[in-house]
Amino acid sequence: MEKLFETATGDGFTSLSLSVDPKNTQAVQLYKKLGFEQCGLSETSWTMKYNISSN
């Protein structure tokens, strides 16, 4: 993930997002630990966002 953050920053992105099943608690905990925050819900998945510029 660190490499992904570095590449995205180098490519000019200001944020990244992903979708995760909230029942997958291990993944949700990992993404939160990395700095992702829940920002939406789509059917059975959470959308989580990582703001590169604030991290």
matplotlib code that plots the C-alpha trace (Angstrom):
import matplotlib.pyplot as plt

x = [0.0, 2.9, 4.1, 0.5, 0.4, 3.8, 2.8, -0.5, 1.2, 3.8, 1.0, -0.8, -3.7, -5.1, -7.1, -7.8, -10.9, -11.9, -15.0, -15.1, -17.7, -18.2, -18.5, -14.8, -13.7, -10.1, -9.9, -11.9, -9.5, -6.5, -7.8, -8.7, -5.2, -3.7, -5.8, -8.9, -12.2, -15.7, -17.4, -20.3, -22.4, -23.2, -25.6, -23.6, -20.2, -18.7, -16.7, -13.6, -11.4, -7.8, -6.8, -3.2, -2.8, -3.7, -1.5]
y = [0.0, 2.4, 2.0, 2.7, 5.9, 6.9, 6.2, 8.0, 11.0, 11.1, 10.9, 13.9, 12.1, 13.8, 10.8, 7.1, 5.2, 1.5, -0.6, -3.1, -5.4, -4.1, -7.7, -8.1, -6.6, -7.4, -5.5, -2.6, -2.4, -2.5, 0.2, 2.4, 1.9, 3.0, 6.2, 5.4, 6.7, 5.5, 8.0, 6.2, 3.0, 1.3, -1.7, -4.0, -2.3, 0.6, 3.2, 4.3, 7.2, 8.1, 11.7, 11.8, 15.5, 15.3, 12.3]
z = [0.0, 0.7, -2.9, -4.1, -2.0, -3.4, -7.0, -6.7, -5.1, -7.9, -10.5, -9.0, -7.3, -4.1, -2.9, -3.4, -2.7, -2.4, -1.7, 1.1, 2.6, 6.2, 7.3, 6.4, 9.7, 9.3, 6.0, 7.4, 10.4, 8.1, 5.9, 8.9, 10.3, 6.9, 7.1, 5.0, 6.2, 5.4, 3.1, 1.5, 1.1, -2.1, -1.7, 0.6, 0.4, 2.1, 0.1, 1.9, 1.0, 1.7, 1.4, 0.2, 0.7, 4.4, 5.3]

ax = plt.figure().add_subplot(projection="3d")
ax.plot(x, y, z, "-o")
ax.set_aspect("equal")
plt.show()
